[in-house]
Amino acid sequence: MPFREDIEKIEEYEKAMTSRNTSIFHIEATTFSLYLCMIAATGVRLAAKVMNNAGFRLDKHDGISPYTTKQTLMMYVSIFVKLAKDTHDKKFNDESNFSLLGAFRGVAAVGHILLQDAVENANNAAYSYSFAREADDAWCDFEQKMYSLEERFRAVSKSNKAYEILMRTMVDAMILAMFFISEVVLARTTVLIGTKGRRAIRASDDGEPNASGTSFGKDGAD
């Protein structure tokens, strides 16, 4: 699984926080920190999901390479890990929340770009146009909702309502990213399966193509 070590690092922060001798007065803060680690780990798992999907391509020389995809995703994965560390070190703040939203948006953007790339390399113009339009509409909707979350939190970030809105904002961002990434991964897989006469290359976790490929062309629709 891609980024396994990063997930394990977040889990280490979780274990360290649960092993602390927390007084009853700090239980709420500890619960919040553990919940944030769960959200950060979910972000890394979403990045891994995009990376796994990026390993399937129409041709070794077509489109965005898995190596490039992994290097890009690593930037966002590092943000999720840092946020888990910050909450462990009690350094999480308002700006940390904006970083979290940005990381979710970044992982989703990579998934969207990979879908666009697959659509552009498909050999069915009408089929490609339909997917491209749907993908762009979904991305615009996702972007607008993420922007609304940011603005909602920004409006109260300096008030006594910030903590109440913070948790809701993070959860909503996570759910939005989960649904969007699941949709683009499924759509990209559908495009690859539906592209007849092309051979798909599967990459290993390090982003480099391995020797064995899976032929989707035989099962594609006319």
Secondary structure, 3 states (H helix, E strand, C coil): CCCHHHHHHHHHHHHHHHCCCCCHHHHHHHHHHHHHHHHHHHHHHHHHHHHHHHCEECCCCCCCCHHHHHHHHHHHHHHHHHHHHHHHCCCCCHHHHHHHHHHHHHHHHHHHHHHHHHHHHCCCHHHHHHHHHHHHHHHHHHHHHHHHHHHHHHHHCCCCCHHHHHHHHHHHHHHHHHHHHHHHHHHHHHHHHHCCCCEEEEECCCCCEEEEEEECHHHCCC
